[in-house]
Amino acid sequence: MNRLFFALIIGLTGVCILLWLGFWQVDRLAWKEGVLAEIEARIAADPVALPETPEEERDKYLPVAVTGEIGEGELYVLVSRKQVGAGYRVIAPLETDTGRRILLDRGFIKTDKRAAARPTGAAKITGNLHWPDDRNSSTPDNDEAGNIWFARDIEDMARVLRTEPTLVIARQTSLADTGVTPLPVDTSAIPNDHLNYAITWFSLALIWASMTGFFIWRTTRQKDA
């Protein structure tokens, strides 16, 4: 009897803990979806003028409209697109009408288009300020000599292109037939795995309850026998 009571207590305790973790992840899912909705609304808002002194905490994802001259010189960030394959993000200098020199993420080209000429000169850019977090523990060091970058390290890119460390990721440009496909800012790179976590915890709760029930049933059968 004591053995069955102990098994029942352990079983119920485990199920309650696992269910609590599952419902906690459901709450986290609702919170994360709200955060993503706020970010998406901010990204799609009406563009404003480029702030005089952009700040990451205040201005991340801020939509801006910038007019200026796209300059010579490009940096190539190695990326991959689904159903397209490997390619590069093209980072170029942009000198604004107000005399500032900033970084412009023009978008995506395939690897075999790296040497192709792309139009420069006067352009109006609509995009978003961003401070991308591309680097993790497994990201290789950038090959500045070979001009192959594995992360958009803004400070280093600004040093190489002699700009201020301000990055605008293009959404639209007034230049026609640039040969570059814009990769605008979105929320796809922001992880949201809370639903999977919730399903995992609820599944474990079901398994735990089933194992507890099976143990009690088998123990009862053995006693009857």
Buried (B, 14 or more C-beta within 10 A) or exposed (E): EEEEEEBBEEBEEBBEBBBEBBEBBBEBBEEBEEEBEEBBEBBBEEBEEBEEEBEEEEBBBBBBBBBBBBBEBBBBBBBEEEEEEEBBBBBBBBBBEEEBBBBBBBBBBBEEBBEEEBEBEEBEBBBBBBBBEBBEEEEEEBEEEEBBBBBBBBEBBBEBBEBEBBBBBBBEBEBEEBBBBBBBBBBEEEEBEBBEBBEBBBEBBEEBBEEBEEBBEEEEEEEEE
